[in-house]
Amino acid sequence: MNAIIDTNAKKIIELLDVKDPGIKNQIVLLLAEAFETGVENGIKKGQEQALKEATKAITSLIEQDTY
């Protein structure tokens, strides 16, 4: 994770030609926060998808038992 953040931070710092160390640190912190949010959102979507699939499976079993 740190390598991804560091690589992207370096690219942004170079593109923006940032010299101030404080701004450089802010860029790294913002990227880390964005990365974390992205991971959390991915986990939530994965959980939602798993619940949908489980619901389908249970519904399918119930429908099979009623015939």
Residue frames as a rotation matrix with the C-alpha (Angstrom) as fourth column:
MET 1
0.572 0.820 0.000 0.00
0.820 -0.572 0.000 0.00
0.000 0.000 -1.000 0.00
ASN 2
0.462 -0.449 -0.764 2.73
0.186 -0.794 0.579 2.47
-0.867 -0.410 -0.283 0.94
ALA 3
-0.609 -0.730 0.311 4.52
0.429 0.027 0.903 1.88
-0.667 0.683 0.297 -2.37
ILE 4
-0.115 0.665 0.738 1.36
0.972 -0.078 0.222 2.71
0.205 0.743 -0.637 -4.32
ILE 5
0.816 0.444 -0.370 0.82
0.541 -0.812 0.218 5.90
-0.204 -0.379 -0.903 -2.31
ASP 6
0.143 -0.859 -0.491 4.47
0.177 -0.466 0.867 6.94
-0.974 -0.211 0.086 -2.53
THR 7
-0.609 -0.360 0.707 4.61
0.709 0.153 0.689 6.36
-0.357 0.920 0.162 -6.29
ASN 8
0.194 0.782 0.592 1.47
0.911 -0.368 0.186 8.38
0.363 0.504 -0.784 -6.91
ALA 9
0.764 0.025 -0.645 2.55
0.410 -0.790 0.456 11.11
-0.498 -0.613 -0.613 -4.53
LYS 10
-0.283 -0.949 -0.142 5.88
0.355 -0.241 0.903 11.44
-0.891 0.205 0.405 -6.37
LYS 11
-0.470 0.174 0.865 4.06
0.879 0.005 0.477 11.73
0.078 0.985 -0.156 -9.70
ILE 12
0.622 0.774 0.116 1.74
0.745 -0.631 0.217 14.44
0.241 -0.048 -0.969 -8.38
ILE 13
0.536 -0.500 -0.681 4.58
0.319 -0.627 0.711 16.32
-0.782 -0.598 -0.176 -6.69
GLU 14
-0.568 -0.775 0.278 6.56
0.523 -0.078 0.849 16.26
-0.636 0.627 0.449 -9.95
LEU 15
-0.196 0.577 0.793 3.58
0.934 -0.137 0.331 17.31
0.300 0.805 -0.512 -12.05
LEU 16
0.817 0.577 0.006 2.77
0.531 -0.756 0.382 20.20
0.225 -0.309 -0.924 -9.74
ASP 17
-0.005 -0.937 0.349 6.45
0.379 -0.325 -0.867 21.03
0.926 0.128 0.356 -9.21
VAL 18
0.902 0.401 0.162 5.94
-0.034 -0.308 0.951 21.17
0.431 -0.863 -0.264 -5.42
LYS 19
-0.115 -0.991 0.062 8.95
-0.013 -0.061 -0.998 22.27
0.993 -0.116 -0.006 -3.38
ASP 20
-0.150 0.130 0.980 7.41
-0.900 -0.428 -0.080 22.87
0.409 -0.894 0.181 0.05
PRO 21
-0.889 -0.273 -0.367 7.86
-0.128 0.919 -0.372 19.81
0.439 -0.284 -0.852 2.33
GLY 22
-0.711 0.683 0.164 4.62
-0.252 -0.030 -0.967 20.59
-0.656 -0.729 0.193 4.17
ILE 23
0.149 0.758 -0.635 2.63
-0.934 -0.103 -0.342 20.49
-0.325 0.644 0.692 0.94
LYS 24
-0.409 -0.379 -0.830 4.42
-0.652 0.758 -0.024 17.29
0.638 0.531 -0.557 -0.07
ASN 25
-0.998 0.038 0.054 3.35
-0.018 0.637 -0.771 15.68
-0.063 -0.770 -0.635 3.22
GLN 26
-0.307 0.947 -0.098 -0.23
-0.558 -0.262 -0.788 16.87
-0.771 -0.187 0.608 2.71
ILE 27
0.023 0.259 -0.966 -0.29
-0.972 0.233 0.040 15.25
0.236 0.937 0.257 -0.74
VAL 28
-0.758 -0.365 -0.540 0.90
-0.251 0.928 -0.275 11.94
0.602 -0.073 -0.795 0.74
LEU 29
-0.878 0.459 0.139 -1.68
-0.054 0.193 -0.980 12.12
-0.476 -0.867 -0.145 3.54
LEU 30
-0.070 0.890 -0.450 -4.51
-0.828 -0.303 -0.471 12.92
-0.556 0.339 0.759 1.12
LEU 31
-0.153 -0.056 -0.987 -3.52
-0.800 0.593 0.091 10.02
0.580 0.803 -0.136 -1.14
ALA 32
-0.958 -0.213 -0.191 -3.35
-0.056 0.795 -0.604 7.66
0.281 -0.568 -0.774 1.84
GLU 33
-0.588 0.806 0.069 -6.81
-0.297 -0.136 -0.945 8.76
-0.752 -0.577 0.320 2.94
ALA 34
0.087 0.605 -0.791 -8.19
-0.982 -0.079 -0.169 8.35
-0.165 0.792 0.588 -0.58
PHE 35
-0.524 -0.366 -0.769 -6.62
-0.528 0.848 -0.044 4.90
0.668 0.383 -0.638 -0.86
GLU 36
-0.985 0.157 0.074 -8.10
0.015 0.505 -0.863 3.85
-0.173 -0.849 -0.500 2.47
THR 37
-0.243 0.948 -0.207 -11.53
-0.610 -0.315 -0.727 5.13
-0.754 -0.051 0.655 1.45
GLY 38
-0.032 0.165 -0.986 -11.29
-0.959 0.272 0.077 3.24
0.280 0.948 0.149 -1.82
VAL 39
-0.834 -0.315 -0.453 -10.42
-0.180 0.931 -0.316 0.02
0.522 -0.182 -0.833 -0.01
GLU 40
-0.804 0.581 0.126 -13.29
-0.087 0.095 -0.992 0.52
-0.588 -0.808 -0.026 2.45
ASN 41
-0.010 0.825 -0.565 -15.73
-0.872 -0.284 -0.399 1.14
-0.490 0.489 0.722 -0.41
GLY 42
-0.316 -0.197 -0.928 -14.48
-0.746 0.656 0.115 -1.96
0.586 0.729 -0.355 -2.20
ILE 43
-0.994 -0.043 -0.097 -15.03
0.032 0.750 -0.660 -4.04
0.102 -0.660 -0.744 0.92
LYS 44
-0.472 0.881 -0.041 -18.55
-0.382 -0.247 -0.891 -2.65
-0.794 -0.405 0.453 1.33
LYS 45
0.066 0.483 -0.873 -19.40
-0.998 0.012 -0.069 -3.44
-0.023 0.875 0.483 -2.28
GLY 46
-0.644 -0.384 -0.662 -17.99
-0.427 0.898 -0.106 -6.93
0.635 0.214 -0.742 -1.83
GLN 47
-0.934 0.341 0.108 -20.11
0.038 0.395 -0.918 -7.47
-0.355 -0.853 -0.382 1.27
GLU 48
-0.159 0.918 -0.363 -23.22
-0.699 -0.364 -0.615 -6.17
-0.697 0.156 0.700 -0.50
GLN 49
-0.092 0.056 -0.994 -22.60
-0.909 0.402 0.107 -8.48
0.406 0.914 0.014 -3.45
ALA 50
-0.910 -0.285 -0.302 -22.06
-0.140 0.895 -0.422 -11.43
0.391 -0.342 -0.855 -1.10
LEU 51
-0.680 0.723 0.125 -25.36
-0.167 0.014 -0.986 -10.71
-0.714 -0.691 0.111 0.64
LYS 52
0.046 0.692 -0.720 -27.17
-0.946 -0.201 -0.254 -10.50
-0.320 0.693 0.646 -2.70
GLU 53
-0.365 -0.272 -0.890 -25.70
-0.655 0.755 0.039 -13.83
0.662 0.597 -0.454 -3.79
ALA 54
-1.000 0.014 0.005 -26.58
0.005 0.647 -0.762 -15.46
-0.013 -0.762 -0.647 -0.47
THR 55
-0.352 0.931 -0.096 -30.14
-0.515 -0.278 -0.811 -14.15
-0.782 -0.236 0.577 -0.76
LYS 56
0.043 0.318 -0.947 -30.43
-0.983 0.183 0.017 -15.58
0.179 0.930 0.320 -4.27
ALA 57
-0.708 -0.397 -0.584 -29.12
-0.331 0.917 -0.222 -18.94
0.623 0.036 -0.781 -3.09
ILE 58
-0.896 0.421 0.140 -31.51
-0.019 0.280 -0.960 -19.08
-0.443 -0.863 -0.243 -0.13
THR 59
-0.089 0.895 -0.437 -34.45
-0.786 -0.333 -0.521 -18.04
-0.611 0.297 0.733 -2.32
SER 60
-0.186 -0.069 -0.980 -33.52
-0.851 0.510 0.126 -20.71
0.491 0.858 -0.153 -4.82
LEU 61
-0.947 -0.197 -0.255 -33.42
-0.045 0.864 -0.501 -23.37
0.319 -0.463 -0.827 -2.10
ILE 62
-0.626 0.778 0.059 -36.78
-0.230 -0.112 -0.967 -22.26
-0.745 -0.619 0.249 -0.71
GLU 63
0.042 0.649 -0.760 -38.36
-0.967 -0.164 -0.193 -22.33
-0.250 0.743 0.621 -4.17
GLN 64
-0.504 -0.295 -0.812 -36.99
-0.568 0.822 0.054 -25.83
0.651 0.488 -0.581 -4.79
ASP 65
-0.996 0.088 -0.015 -38.45
0.066 0.612 -0.788 -27.10
-0.060 -0.786 -0.615 -1.51
THR 66
-0.433 0.894 -0.114 -41.93
-0.505 -0.345 -0.792 -25.78
-0.747 -0.285 0.600 -2.26
TYR 67
-0.019 0.433 -0.901 -42.41
-0.989 0.125 0.081 -27.84
0.148 0.893 0.425 -5.42
